[in-house]
Amino acid sequence: MPTKVKKKTGAGIKAVDTSVLKKFLKRYENHCAQCQSIASPTITQALKKCIQNGSSYLKIILSCPGNPSDSSASVLLRPLLMTIRDERYMLGTDLCLWGISVSNQDVASLAILLELSGRTSYPFVKLEAIDCGMDVWSVERLGKAIRCSQLTSVTLDYNEFKDEGIQGLVHGLEENTKVVTLSLCYCKLGPSSGALLGKVLAESAVSELYLTGNYLQCSGAVDLIASIADYAQDLATERPPEQPFDLAHQILEAQGQTGISTAISGDLEISERPATSPNRPAEHKKSKKRGRKGTKKAALPPGPWVTKLHLADNGIDAMGEKKETGVLEFSQLLSSLIRYSEQLSELDLDNNCLGEMPATDILEALTSRNQAEYVQLFENDITLKSLHVKGKLPRLKIKVTAQISSITFKAILKQSKKLKVSKKKKKRKKKN
């Protein structure tokens, strides 16, 4: 009889079949012995804890032990992939590979596991392959798998595949409607990667892009944000005038004089929001009712927008080919994005020597973004002549370098929210 543990949750009492986890653990340890691999402690400990607590094992983390007992052996990816396939393990959602050296054959096996066509559909939606030594071929093969997978988040930090590797990954993200988050920190990406990643932002569902620790410089950063900045400005300038006279008078006739301002102002606040792209659906509000689970967000169609953009430590300064002109060109495009984009929520520019003039441009854009714009409607209507509509964009979380004047730096902080960055440059392991 399979062992079941009853666990209390907010929705009631839920039974978790721990026999599945016990089989998974036993099979994984057997495959490790066959492949002469060390069993990853992050997997064995997490499985034992889930068996003890009767909880689900959703996040699979494969990493090396701090002090391996046998220096000749290492943690391999192959035993884990074999275990997932043999057990048909359909409960995992996150697959994380941290500091594990993977070969091209390992990546090919991983890609086959992620691909959906004609095979078992494993429900992994998040993939992290950090510091795995992936080369150009591996990234290109993984890009092909992303195209036909369920992944919504891909992290490939500390894999130094450079500009040559980004082409295959971008090809896999063409017309992507699933992957929303893409992290390529410390991958040695140069200026030529800016245009390729800019195309991803403009023509795919990717809206959270993390590029900390690369070397895009001004030219790459300009190519990255040019399309989305122009789109945000065009969208703002082409919005139709907000004067719904017919709707207002219909409400007046239906409800009389009681509660008019509340009803109308509610409708106007909705209509005052910037129009969304024809390719992008409006974001749905999260349900405030407790206990609702399992509601999946609809896949986002391609379109030029960004919500989180991290460009810290990318050599964006006046030392490039265009000198100060390149920094000013970048700051002007960035100012348009800050000033007009309703979707933008996070911006990290730390460790880039922008200079005082570009920093001033950013400050002016933040000030303009935070200013409340009031539109007076129905001037000919005595009842509603004092009605105004507030059109302020959400406050932006931003981080800039302190290598500017203290007055400008403090003013930028005052006009924005504090951005906490968890991704930091880690210490490299010494290779023998």
Contacts in CASP RR format, 6 or more apart in sequence:
PFRMAT RR
TARGET T0000
AUTHOR 0000-0000-0000
METHOD contacts of the structure
MODEL  1
MPTKVKKKTGAGIKAVDTSVLKKFLKRYENHCAQCQSIASPTITQALKKC
IQNGSSYLKIILSCPGNPSDSSASVLLRPLLMTIRDERYMLGTDLCLWGI
SVSNQDVASLAILLELSGRTSYPFVKLEAIDCGMDVWSVERLGKAIRCSQ
LTSVTLDYNEFKDEGIQGLVHGLEENTKVVTLSLCYCKLGPSSGALLGKV
LAESAVSELYLTGNYLQCSGAVDLIASIADYAQDLATERPPEQPFDLAHQ
ILEAQGQTGISTAISGDLEISERPATSPNRPAEHKKSKKRGRKGTKKAAL
PPGPWVTKLHLADNGIDAMGEKKETGVLEFSQLLSSLIRYSEQLSELDLD
NNCLGEMPATDILEALTSRNQAEYVQLFENDITLKSLHVKGKLPRLKIKV
TAQISSITFKAILKQSKKLKVSKKKKKRKKKN
2 17 0 8 1.000
2 18 0 8 1.000
2 19 0 8 1.000
2 20 0 8 1.000
3 17 0 8 1.000
3 18 0 8 1.000
3 19 0 8 1.000
3 22 0 8 1.000
4 15 0 8 1.000
4 16 0 8 1.000
4 17 0 8 1.000
4 18 0 8 1.000
5 15 0 8 1.000
5 16 0 8 1.000
5 18 0 8 1.000
5 53 0 8 1.000
5 54 0 8 1.000
6 13 0 8 1.000
6 14 0 8 1.000
6 15 0 8 1.000
7 13 0 8 1.000
7 14 0 8 1.000
7 15 0 8 1.000
7 16 0 8 1.000
7 53 0 8 1.000
7 54 0 8 1.000
7 55 0 8 1.000
8 14 0 8 1.000
10 291 0 8 1.000
11 291 0 8 1.000
11 293 0 8 1.000
16 54 0 8 1.000
16 55 0 8 1.000
16 56 0 8 1.000
18 50 0 8 1.000
18 51 0 8 1.000
18 54 0 8 1.000
20 87 0 8 1.000
20 89 0 8 1.000
20 91 0 8 1.000
21 47 0 8 1.000
21 50 0 8 1.000
21 51 0 8 1.000
21 57 0 8 1.000
22 51 0 8 1.000
23 87 0 8 1.000
24 47 0 8 1.000
24 57 0 8 1.000
24 83 0 8 1.000
24 87 0 8 1.000
24 89 0 8 1.000
25 44 0 8 1.000
25 47 0 8 1.000
25 48 0 8 1.000
25 51 0 8 1.000
27 83 0 8 1.000
27 86 0 8 1.000
27 87 0 8 1.000
28 39 0 8 1.000
28 43 0 8 1.000
28 44 0 8 1.000
28 47 0 8 1.000
28 79 0 8 1.000
28 80 0 8 1.000
28 83 0 8 1.000
29 39 0 8 1.000
29 44 0 8 1.000
31 37 0 8 1.000
31 78 0 8 1.000
31 79 0 8 1.000
31 80 0 8 1.000
31 82 0 8 1.000
31 83 0 8 1.000
31 86 0 8 1.000
32 38 0 8 1.000
32 39 0 8 1.000
32 76 0 8 1.000
32 79 0 8 1.000
34 79 0 8 1.000
35 76 0 8 1.000
35 78 0 8 1.000
35 79 0 8 1.000
36 73 0 8 1.000
37 73 0 8 1.000
37 74 0 8 1.000
37 75 0 8 1.000
37 76 0 8 1.000
37 78 0 8 1.000
37 79 0 8 1.000
38 64 0 8 1.000
38 65 0 8 1.000
38 68 0 8 1.000
38 70 0 8 1.000
38 73 0 8 1.000
38 74 0 8 1.000
38 75 0 8 1.000
39 75 0 8 1.000
39 79 0 8 1.000
40 61 0 8 1.000
40 62 0 8 1.000
40 63 0 8 1.000
40 64 0 8 1.000
40 65 0 8 1.000
40 75 0 8 1.000
40 80 0 8 1.000
41 63 0 8 1.000
41 65 0 8 1.000
42 61 0 8 1.000
42 62 0 8 1.000
42 63 0 8 1.000
42 98 0 8 1.000
43 60 0 8 1.000
43 61 0 8 1.000
43 62 0 8 1.000
43 80 0 8 1.000
46 57 0 8 1.000
46 59 0 8 1.000
46 60 0 8 1.000
46 61 0 8 1.000
47 57 0 8 1.000
49 55 0 8 1.000
50 56 0 8 1.000
50 57 0 8 1.000
56 91 0 8 1.000
57 91 0 8 1.000
57 92 0 8 1.000
58 91 0 8 1.000
58 92 0 8 1.000
58 93 0 8 1.000
58 94 0 8 1.000
59 92 0 8 1.000
59 93 0 8 1.000
59 94 0 8 1.000
59 96 0 8 1.000
60 80 0 8 1.000
60 84 0 8 1.000
60 92 0 8 1.000
60 94 0 8 1.000
60 95 0 8 1.000
60 96 0 8 1.000
61 96 0 8 1.000
61 98 0 8 1.000
62 75 0 8 1.000
62 77 0 8 1.000
62 80 0 8 1.000
62 96 0 8 1.000
62 97 0 8 1.000
62 98 0 8 1.000
62 100 0 8 1.000
63 75 0 8 1.000
63 96 0 8 1.000
63 97 0 8 1.000
63 98 0 8 1.000
63 99 0 8 1.000
63 100 0 8 1.000
64 74 0 8 1.000
64 75 0 8 1.000
64 98 0 8 1.000
64 99 0 8 1.000
64 100 0 8 1.000
65 75 0 8 1.000
68 74 0 8 1.000
74 101 0 8 1.000
75 100 0 8 1.000
76 100 0 8 1.000
76 106 0 8 1.000
77 97 0 8 1.000
77 100 0 8 1.000
77 102 0 8 1.000
77 106 0 8 1.000
77 109 0 8 1.000
77 110 0 8 1.000
78 106 0 8 1.000
78 109 0 8 1.000
81 106 0 8 1.000
81 109 0 8 1.000
81 110 0 8 1.000
81 113 0 8 1.000
83 89 0 8 1.000
84 113 0 8 1.000
84 122 0 8 1.000
85 113 0 8 1.000
85 120 0 8 1.000
88 120 0 8 1.000
89 122 0 8 1.000
90 120 0 8 1.000
90 122 0 8 1.000
90 123 0 8 1.000
91 123 0 8 1.000
92 122 0 8 1.000
92 123 0 8 1.000
92 124 0 8 1.000
93 123 0 8 1.000
93 124 0 8 1.000
93 125 0 8 1.000
93 126 0 8 1.000
94 124 0 8 1.000
94 125 0 8 1.000
94 126 0 8 1.000
94 127 0 8 1.000
94 128 0 8 1.000
95 124 0 8 1.000
95 126 0 8 1.000
95 127 0 8 1.000
95 128 0 8 1.000
96 126 0 8 1.000
96 127 0 8 1.000
96 128 0 8 1.000
96 130 0 8 1.000
97 128 0 8 1.000
97 129 0 8 1.000
97 130 0 8 1.000
97 132 0 8 1.000
98 128 0 8 1.000
98 130 0 8 1.000
98 131 0 8 1.000
99 130 0 8 1.000
99 131 0 8 1.000
99 132 0 8 1.000
100 132 0 8 1.000
101 132 0 8 1.000
101 133 0 8 1.000
102 110 0 8 1.000
102 129 0 8 1.000
102 132 0 8 1.000
102 133 0 8 1.000
102 134 0 8 1.000
102 138 0 8 1.000
104 135 0 8 1.000
104 137 0 8 1.000
104 138 0 8 1.000
104 141 0 8 1.000
107 134 0 8 1.000
107 137 0 8 1.000
107 138 0 8 1.000
107 141 0 8 1.000
107 142 0 8 1.000
108 141 0 8 1.000
110 142 0 8 1.000
110 145 0 8 1.000
111 141 0 8 1.000
111 142 0 8 1.000
111 143 0 8 1.000
111 144 0 8 1.000
111 145 0 8 1.000
112 119 0 8 1.000
112 145 0 8 1.000
113 122 0 8 1.000
113 124 0 8 1.000
114 122 0 8 1.000
114 124 0 8 1.000
114 127 0 8 1.000
114 145 0 8 1.000
114 146 0 8 1.000
114 149 0 8 1.000
114 150 0 8 1.000
114 151 0 8 1.000
115 145 0 8 1.000
115 148 0 8 1.000
115 149 0 8 1.000
116 148 0 8 1.000
116 149 0 8 1.000
116 150 0 8 1.000
117 148 0 8 1.000
121 150 0 8 1.000
123 150 0 8 1.000
124 149 0 8 1.000
124 150 0 8 1.000
124 151 0 8 1.000
125 150 0 8 1.000
125 151 0 8 1.000
125 152 0 8 1.000
125 153 0 8 1.000
126 151 0 8 1.000
126 152 0 8 1.000
126 153 0 8 1.000
126 155 0 8 1.000
127 151 0 8 1.000
127 153 0 8 1.000
127 154 0 8 1.000
127 155 0 8 1.000
128 155 0 8 1.000
129 142 0 8 1.000
129 155 0 8 1.000
129 156 0 8 1.000
129 159 0 8 1.000
130 155 0 8 1.000
130 156 0 8 1.000
130 157 0 8 1.000
130 158 0 8 1.000
130 159 0 8 1.000
131 157 0 8 1.000
131 158 0 8 1.000
131 159 0 8 1.000
131 426 0 8 1.000
132 159 0 8 1.000
133 159 0 8 1.000
133 160 0 8 1.000
134 142 0 8 1.000
134 156 0 8 1.000
134 159 0 8 1.000
134 161 0 8 1.000
135 161 0 8 1.000
136 161 0 8 1.000
136 162 0 8 1.000
136 164 0 8 1.000
136 165 0 8 1.000
136 168 0 8 1.000
138 161 0 8 1.000
139 156 0 8 1.000
139 159 0 8 1.000
139 161 0 8 1.000
139 165 0 8 1.000
139 166 0 8 1.000
139 168 0 8 1.000
139 169 0 8 1.000
140 165 0 8 1.000
140 167 0 8 1.000
140 168 0 8 1.000
140 169 0 8 1.000
140 171 0 8 1.000
142 156 0 8 1.000
142 169 0 8 1.000
143 168 0 8 1.000
143 169 0 8 1.000
143 171 0 8 1.000
143 172 0 8 1.000
143 173 0 8 1.000
144 171 0 8 1.000
144 172 0 8 1.000
146 154 0 8 1.000
146 169 0 8 1.000
146 172 0 8 1.000
146 173 0 8 1.000
146 176 0 8 1.000
146 179 0 8 1.000
147 172 0 8 1.000
147 173 0 8 1.000
147 174 0 8 1.000
147 176 0 8 1.000
149 178 0 8 1.000
150 178 0 8 1.000
151 178 0 8 1.000
151 179 0 8 1.000
152 178 0 8 1.000
152 179 0 8 1.000
152 180 0 8 1.000
152 181 0 8 1.000
153 179 0 8 1.000
153 180 0 8 1.000
153 181 0 8 1.000
153 182 0 8 1.000
154 179 0 8 1.000
154 181 0 8 1.000
154 182 0 8 1.000
154 183 0 8 1.000
155 181 0 8 1.000
155 183 0 8 1.000
155 210 0 8 1.000
156 169 0 8 1.000
156 183 0 8 1.000
156 184 0 8 1.000
156 187 0 8 1.000
157 183 0 8 1.000
157 184 0 8 1.000
157 185 0 8 1.000
157 186 0 8 1.000
157 187 0 8 1.000
157 210 0 8 1.000
157 423 0 8 1.000
158 185 0 8 1.000
158 186 0 8 1.000
158 187 0 8 1.000
158 426 0 8 1.000
159 187 0 8 1.000
160 186 0 8 1.000
160 187 0 8 1.000
160 188 0 8 1.000
161 187 0 8 1.000
161 188 0 8 1.000
162 187 0 8 1.000
162 188 0 8 1.000
162 189 0 8 1.000
162 190 0 8 1.000
163 189 0 8 1.000
163 190 0 8 1.000
163 192 0 8 1.000
163 193 0 8 1.000
166 184 0 8 1.000
166 187 0 8 1.000
166 189 0 8 1.000
166 193 0 8 1.000
166 196 0 8 1.000
166 197 0 8 1.000
167 196 0 8 1.000
170 196 0 8 1.000
170 197 0 8 1.000
170 199 0 8 1.000
170 200 0 8 1.000
173 179 0 8 1.000
173 182 0 8 1.000
173 200 0 8 1.000
173 204 0 8 1.000
173 206 0 8 1.000
174 203 0 8 1.000
174 204 0 8 1.000
175 203 0 8 1.000
175 204 0 8 1.000
175 302 0 8 1.000
176 200 0 8 1.000
176 204 0 8 1.000
176 205 0 8 1.000
176 206 0 8 1.000
176 302 0 8 1.000
177 204 0 8 1.000
177 205 0 8 1.000
177 299 0 8 1.000
177 300 0 8 1.000
177 301 0 8 1.000
177 302 0 8 1.000
178 205 0 8 1.000
178 299 0 8 1.000
179 204 0 8 1.000
179 205 0 8 1.000
179 206 0 8 1.000
180 205 0 8 1.000
180 206 0 8 1.000
180 207 0 8 1.000
180 208 0 8 1.000
180 300 0 8 1.000
181 206 0 8 1.000
181 208 0 8 1.000
181 210 0 8 1.000
182 200 0 8 1.000
182 206 0 8 1.000
182 208 0 8 1.000
182 209 0 8 1.000
182 210 0 8 1.000
183 209 0 8 1.000
183 210 0 8 1.000
183 423 0 8 1.000
184 197 0 8 1.000
184 210 0 8 1.000
184 211 0 8 1.000
184 214 0 8 1.000
185 210 0 8 1.000
185 211 0 8 1.000
185 212 0 8 1.000
185 213 0 8 1.000
185 214 0 8 1.000
185 310 0 8 1.000
185 423 0 8 1.000
186 212 0 8 1.000
186 213 0 8 1.000
186 214 0 8 1.000
186 425 0 8 1.000
187 214 0 8 1.000
188 214 0 8 1.000
188 215 0 8 1.000
189 197 0 8 1.000
189 211 0 8 1.000
189 214 0 8 1.000
189 215 0 8 1.000
189 216 0 8 1.000
190 214 0 8 1.000
190 215 0 8 1.000
190 216 0 8 1.000
190 217 0 8 1.000
190 220 0 8 1.000
191 215 0 8 1.000
191 216 0 8 1.000
191 217 0 8 1.000
191 219 0 8 1.000
191 220 0 8 1.000
191 223 0 8 1.000
192 220 0 8 1.000
193 214 0 8 1.000
193 216 0 8 1.000
193 220 0 8 1.000
194 216 0 8 1.000
194 220 0 8 1.000
194 221 0 8 1.000
194 223 0 8 1.000
194 224 0 8 1.000
195 220 0 8 1.000
195 223 0 8 1.000
195 224 0 8 1.000
197 209 0 8 1.000
197 211 0 8 1.000
197 224 0 8 1.000
198 223 0 8 1.000
198 224 0 8 1.000
198 225 0 8 1.000
198 226 0 8 1.000
198 227 0 8 1.000
198 228 0 8 1.000
199 227 0 8 1.000
200 206 0 8 1.000
200 209 0 8 1.000
201 207 0 8 1.000
201 209 0 8 1.000
201 224 0 8 1.000
201 225 0 8 1.000
201 227 0 8 1.000
201 228 0 8 1.000
201 304 0 8 1.000
201 305 0 8 1.000
201 306 0 8 1.000
202 227 0 8 1.000
202 228 0 8 1.000
202 231 0 8 1.000
202 303 0 8 1.000
202 304 0 8 1.000
203 302 0 8 1.000
203 303 0 8 1.000
203 304 0 8 1.000
204 302 0 8 1.000
204 303 0 8 1.000
205 299 0 8 1.000
205 300 0 8 1.000
205 301 0 8 1.000
205 302 0 8 1.000
205 303 0 8 1.000
207 300 0 8 1.000
207 305 0 8 1.000
207 306 0 8 1.000
207 307 0 8 1.000
207 308 0 8 1.000
207 343 0 8 1.000
208 306 0 8 1.000
208 307 0 8 1.000
208 308 0 8 1.000
209 306 0 8 1.000
209 308 0 8 1.000
209 309 0 8 1.000
209 310 0 8 1.000
210 308 0 8 1.000
210 310 0 8 1.000
210 423 0 8 1.000
211 224 0 8 1.000
211 310 0 8 1.000
211 311 0 8 1.000
211 314 0 8 1.000
212 310 0 8 1.000
212 311 0 8 1.000
212 312 0 8 1.000
212 313 0 8 1.000
212 314 0 8 1.000
212 348 0 8 1.000
212 421 0 8 1.000
212 423 0 8 1.000
213 312 0 8 1.000
213 313 0 8 1.000
213 314 0 8 1.000
213 425 0 8 1.000
214 313 0 8 1.000
214 314 0 8 1.000
215 314 0 8 1.000
215 315 0 8 1.000
216 224 0 8 1.000
216 311 0 8 1.000
216 314 0 8 1.000
216 315 0 8 1.000
216 316 0 8 1.000
217 314 0 8 1.000
217 315 0 8 1.000
217 316 0 8 1.000
217 317 0 8 1.000
217 320 0 8 1.000
218 315 0 8 1.000
218 316 0 8 1.000
218 317 0 8 1.000
218 320 0 8 1.000
218 322 0 8 1.000
218 326 0 8 1.000
218 327 0 8 1.000
218 329 0 8 1.000
218 330 0 8 1.000
219 320 0 8 1.000
219 321 0 8 1.000
219 322 0 8 1.000
219 326 0 8 1.000
221 311 0 8 1.000
221 314 0 8 1.000
221 316 0 8 1.000
221 330 0 8 1.000
222 326 0 8 1.000
222 329 0 8 1.000
222 330 0 8 1.000
222 333 0 8 1.000
224 311 0 8 1.000
225 306 0 8 1.000
225 309 0 8 1.000
225 330 0 8 1.000
225 333 0 8 1.000
225 334 0 8 1.000
225 337 0 8 1.000
226 333 0 8 1.000
227 304 0 8 1.000
228 304 0 8 1.000
228 305 0 8 1.000
228 306 0 8 1.000
228 337 0 8 1.000
228 341 0 8 1.000
229 333 0 8 1.000
229 334 0 8 1.000
229 336 0 8 1.000
229 337 0 8 1.000
230 333 0 8 1.000
230 336 0 8 1.000
231 277 0 8 1.000
231 304 0 8 1.000
231 305 0 8 1.000
232 305 0 8 1.000
232 336 0 8 1.000
232 337 0 8 1.000
232 340 0 8 1.000
232 341 0 8 1.000
232 344 0 8 1.000
233 336 0 8 1.000
233 339 0 8 1.000
233 340 0 8 1.000
235 274 0 8 1.000
235 275 0 8 1.000
235 277 0 8 1.000
235 340 0 8 1.000
236 274 0 8 1.000
236 339 0 8 1.000
236 340 0 8 1.000
239 274 0 8 1.000
239 275 0 8 1.000
240 275 0 8 1.000
242 268 0 8 1.000
242 271 0 8 1.000
242 272 0 8 1.000
242 375 0 8 1.000
242 377 0 8 1.000
242 389 0 8 1.000
243 377 0 8 1.000
244 267 0 8 1.000
244 268 0 8 1.000
244 271 0 8 1.000
245 378 0 8 1.000
247 267 0 8 1.000
248 264 0 8 1.000
248 267 0 8 1.000
248 377 0 8 1.000
248 378 0 8 1.000
248 381 0 8 1.000
248 384 0 8 1.000
251 260 0 8 1.000
251 263 0 8 1.000
251 264 0 8 1.000
251 267 0 8 1.000
252 260 0 8 1.000
252 383 0 8 1.000
255 263 0 8 1.000
257 383 0 8 1.000
260 383 0 8 1.000
260 384 0 8 1.000
261 384 0 8 1.000
261 387 0 8 1.000
264 384 0 8 1.000
264 387 0 8 1.000
265 387 0 8 1.000
265 389 0 8 1.000
268 377 0 8 1.000
268 387 0 8 1.000
268 389 0 8 1.000
269 389 0 8 1.000
269 390 0 8 1.000
272 375 0 8 1.000
272 389 0 8 1.000
272 390 0 8 1.000
272 391 0 8 1.000
273 342 0 8 1.000
273 391 0 8 1.000
274 340 0 8 1.000
274 342 0 8 1.000
276 282 0 8 1.000
277 303 0 8 1.000
277 304 0 8 1.000
277 305 0 8 1.000
279 301 0 8 1.000
279 302 0 8 1.000
279 303 0 8 1.000
280 300 0 8 1.000
280 301 0 8 1.000
280 303 0 8 1.000
280 305 0 8 1.000
281 298 0 8 1.000
281 300 0 8 1.000
281 301 0 8 1.000
284 297 0 8 1.000
284 298 0 8 1.000
287 295 0 8 1.000
305 341 0 8 1.000
305 343 0 8 1.000
306 337 0 8 1.000
306 341 0 8 1.000
306 343 0 8 1.000
306 344 0 8 1.000
307 343 0 8 1.000
307 344 0 8 1.000
307 345 0 8 1.000
307 346 0 8 1.000
308 345 0 8 1.000
308 346 0 8 1.000
308 347 0 8 1.000
309 344 0 8 1.000
309 346 0 8 1.000
309 347 0 8 1.000
309 348 0 8 1.000
310 346 0 8 1.000
310 347 0 8 1.000
310 348 0 8 1.000
310 421 0 8 1.000
310 423 0 8 1.000
311 347 0 8 1.000
311 348 0 8 1.000
311 349 0 8 1.000
311 352 0 8 1.000
312 348 0 8 1.000
312 349 0 8 1.000
312 350 0 8 1.000
312 351 0 8 1.000
312 352 0 8 1.000
312 399 0 8 1.000
312 421 0 8 1.000
313 350 0 8 1.000
313 351 0 8 1.000
313 352 0 8 1.000
313 425 0 8 1.000
314 352 0 8 1.000
315 352 0 8 1.000
315 353 0 8 1.000
316 327 0 8 1.000
316 330 0 8 1.000
316 349 0 8 1.000
316 352 0 8 1.000
316 353 0 8 1.000
316 354 0 8 1.000
317 327 0 8 1.000
317 352 0 8 1.000
317 353 0 8 1.000
317 354 0 8 1.000
317 355 0 8 1.000
318 324 0 8 1.000
318 326 0 8 1.000
318 327 0 8 1.000
318 353 0 8 1.000
318 355 0 8 1.000
319 353 0 8 1.000
320 326 0 8 1.000
322 329 0 8 1.000
324 357 0 8 1.000
327 354 0 8 1.000
327 355 0 8 1.000
327 357 0 8 1.000
327 358 0 8 1.000
328 357 0 8 1.000
328 358 0 8 1.000
328 361 0 8 1.000
330 358 0 8 1.000
331 354 0 8 1.000
331 357 0 8 1.000
331 358 0 8 1.000
331 359 0 8 1.000
331 361 0 8 1.000
331 362 0 8 1.000
332 361 0 8 1.000
334 347 0 8 1.000
334 361 0 8 1.000
334 362 0 8 1.000
334 365 0 8 1.000
335 361 0 8 1.000
335 362 0 8 1.000
335 364 0 8 1.000
335 365 0 8 1.000
336 365 0 8 1.000
337 344 0 8 1.000
338 344 0 8 1.000
338 347 0 8 1.000
338 362 0 8 1.000
338 365 0 8 1.000
338 366 0 8 1.000
338 369 0 8 1.000
338 396 0 8 1.000
339 365 0 8 1.000
339 368 0 8 1.000
339 369 0 8 1.000
341 393 0 8 1.000
342 393 0 8 1.000
342 394 0 8 1.000
344 396 0 8 1.000
345 394 0 8 1.000
345 396 0 8 1.000
345 397 0 8 1.000
346 396 0 8 1.000
346 397 0 8 1.000
346 398 0 8 1.000
346 419 0 8 1.000
347 396 0 8 1.000
347 397 0 8 1.000
347 398 0 8 1.000
347 399 0 8 1.000
347 419 0 8 1.000
348 398 0 8 1.000
348 399 0 8 1.000
348 419 0 8 1.000
348 421 0 8 1.000
349 362 0 8 1.000
349 398 0 8 1.000
349 399 0 8 1.000
349 400 0 8 1.000
349 401 0 8 1.000
350 399 0 8 1.000
350 400 0 8 1.000
350 401 0 8 1.000
350 421 0 8 1.000
351 401 0 8 1.000
352 401 0 8 1.000
353 401 0 8 1.000
353 403 0 8 1.000
354 362 0 8 1.000
354 400 0 8 1.000
354 401 0 8 1.000
354 403 0 8 1.000
354 404 0 8 1.000
355 403 0 8 1.000
355 404 0 8 1.000
356 404 0 8 1.000
356 405 0 8 1.000
356 408 0 8 1.000
359 400 0 8 1.000
359 404 0 8 1.000
359 405 0 8 1.000
359 408 0 8 1.000
359 409 0 8 1.000
359 412 0 8 1.000
360 408 0 8 1.000
362 398 0 8 1.000
362 400 0 8 1.000
362 412 0 8 1.000
363 408 0 8 1.000
363 411 0 8 1.000
363 412 0 8 1.000
363 415 0 8 1.000
366 396 0 8 1.000
366 398 0 8 1.000
366 412 0 8 1.000
366 415 0 8 1.000
366 416 0 8 1.000
367 415 0 8 1.000
369 392 0 8 1.000
369 393 0 8 1.000
369 396 0 8 1.000
370 392 0 8 1.000
370 393 0 8 1.000
370 395 0 8 1.000
370 415 0 8 1.000
371 392 0 8 1.000
372 390 0 8 1.000
372 391 0 8 1.000
372 392 0 8 1.000
373 390 0 8 1.000
373 391 0 8 1.000
373 392 0 8 1.000
374 388 0 8 1.000
374 389 0 8 1.000
374 390 0 8 1.000
374 391 0 8 1.000
375 388 0 8 1.000
375 389 0 8 1.000
375 391 0 8 1.000
376 385 0 8 1.000
376 387 0 8 1.000
376 388 0 8 1.000
377 384 0 8 1.000
377 387 0 8 1.000
377 388 0 8 1.000
377 389 0 8 1.000
378 384 0 8 1.000
378 385 0 8 1.000
378 387 0 8 1.000
379 385 0 8 1.000
395 416 0 8 1.000
395 417 0 8 1.000
396 416 0 8 1.000
396 417 0 8 1.000
397 416 0 8 1.000
397 417 0 8 1.000
397 418 0 8 1.000
397 419 0 8 1.000
398 412 0 8 1.000
398 416 0 8 1.000
398 417 0 8 1.000
398 419 0 8 1.000
399 418 0 8 1.000
399 419 0 8 1.000
399 421 0 8 1.000
400 409 0 8 1.000
400 412 0 8 1.000
402 409 0 8 1.000
END
